[in-house]
Amino acid sequence: MIAMAEQGYRMPEKREETGEAELKQFLQSRETQQFTEQWHGEGYTKAGIHELLTELHIRFSGDEKKALERGGEILAVLKNIDLGKFKVKPEGLVKAIKKIFGGE
């Protein structure tokens, strides 16, 4: 174990593991699947929706209801913006949202 520590290995933190499990459970929940299908029908990619929900889940400390509620608000606003003249890809929007929330 000491040799592993000398090589830079560190034991994963329990909270980190729990957080990942909670996030996975959230993304696979019935409510999240319905949310994803609804917004996918509006033209958003499932990957983009999940990326947004992941950021919101972290932001709201695992509060699934708040994450879905705020995600719907954000996607509704973006839906009403004419992005055609800006030629912005959805991935660029996700990056912008991450910056707003203090991510990358």
N, C-alpha and C positions, 0 to 999 in steps of 0.2 A: 504494500500500500504506500509506503514511503517513497519507493522508486517511482510510482505513478505520480505522486505529488510533485516530485522533482522534475518530472517531464511535463508539468503543466496541467495534468489531469485534475479535475475537481469533481467532487460528487454533486450530482444535480440537487437543487434545492427542492424541498417538498412542495412549497407553494407554487413553484414553477411547474412541476409535474401536475399538481392539482389544477392549476389554471389551464393547462393544455387539455386536460381531460374534460374540464367544464366547457371549454370552447368547442371541443369536438362534439360533445353532447348537445350543445346549443345549436351548432350548425346542422346536426342531424335530426333535430326535434321537428315534430309535426308543424308547429307554428312557423318555424324558419323555412321549412320546405314549402309551405303554402305561400309565405311572403316571397320567396325566391321565384316560384312559378308565376305569381301575380306580376311581379316587376319584370320578369323575363318576357312575359307577354307584352309588356310595354316597350320592349326593344333593348333592354339592358342584358348584358351577358351574365350568366350564372356566376362565373368566376369574379366578375366585377362586383356583383351584389355580395358575394361571400367575403370579398376583400373589405368592402365597406362595413359589413356587419362585424367582421373580426376587429377592425379598428374601434368601432363603437362599443363592442363587448368589453374590450380592454378599457376604453375610456370611462365606461360606466361601471367598472369593477364587477363585471359579471351580471349586472342587472339586465336580464333578457328582455323584459317588457320595455324598458327605456331604450335599449339598443334597437329593437324593432320599430318602436314608435319614432325615434329620431331618424332612423334609416328611411322610413317611409316619407318623413317630412323632407329630407334632403333629396331623395329621388324625385319627389313630386315637384320640387323647385327646379331641379335640373331638367325635368321633362318639359317644363314650360319655357325654358330658355331656348331660343333659336340658335343652335350651335352650328348650323350649316354654314353660315358665313365665316365662322372662325375655323372651320375644318379641324376641330379638336377631337381626338380619339378618346374613348371612355377611359383608357388606361391613364391618360394625362389628367383626367378629372379626378381619378382616384388618388393620384400623386398630390394634386392640389388640395384635396380633402385631408390627406394625411398631414400636409404642412399646416393646415388650419388647426388641426387637433394636436399639433406638436410632435408629429412623427418625423419621418425622414426629412 
